[in-house]
């Protein structure tokens, strides 16, 4: 499980989100699912991230509020996937 995640993280900078938005969305969704699966199976603990607890909660709350009150909620959801992937890579 570790090697596919590392390969996906390594390949990420090579995918242009402007040139291939569909591939970028599929890639981000796949990476988010694999990182979520990894966090659940490994029971990732946030003990080492205790000082970041409040800033991370505020960041996630701002993403949710921004998505809910956006004029284009579907576009906001697509962008939120990329932010969620980044947060899970931080935990990884």
N, C-alpha and C positions, 0 to 999 in steps of 0.2 A: 504494500500500500504506500510505502514511503517513496519508492522510486517513481511511480507514475506521478505523484504529487510534485516531486522535485523536477521532473521533466516538464510538466505543465507550467510550473513557475519559471523555469528557464526559458521556455518558448514564448512566454507572454510578451516580452518586449518586441518580438518579431512580427506580431500581428498588428496591422494598422487599423485603428478604429474608424478612421475617415475613409480609407479605401475599401474596406470590407466590413461594413457595420453588421451584417448578418452573421458572418463568421465570428466577429468579436462578441456578439451577444451569445451565440452558442458556446463559445469558448468560456466566457465568463460564467455562464450558467453551469457548465460542466465542472469548472474549477470550484465554484461555490458549493455544488453538491458533493464533490469529493472531499473538500475541506470540512464541510459539515459532517459527513459520514466519518471522517477521521476523528473529528473532535468528539463525536458521540461514542465511537467504539473505543477510543483511548481514554475517554472520560477526562478530557482536557481540564485541568484545574487552573483557575485564575488567581491562585495564591501569590504567584510571583508578580502579578499585575495589580496588586492591591492599591498602589498609589495612583494608578490610572483608572480606577473604578468610576469615580465621579465624572472625569472628562469623557470617558467612553460612553457612559449613560447619557450625558448631555448631547454628545454627537449623534447617537442613535435616535434620541428624542427629536433632535433638529431634522434628521433625515425623515422621520415619520411625519412630522408636522409639515415639512416642505412638500412631501409627496401628497399628503391629504389635501392641502390647500393650493395645489398647483393648478394652473390653467390647463395643462396637458398631463393628467395623472399617469397615463401609460408611458410617456417618455420619461417621467420622473421615476417610475418603477424600474425601467431599464437602466437608468443611471444609478439607482440605489443598489442594484445588483453588483455593480462594480465597486461601490463603497463597501458593501457587505463582504465581498471577496477580499478586499484589502484588510478589513478588520480580522477576518479569519486567518489571513496569512500572518498577521501580527501575532495571533494566538499560536499559530503553527510554529 
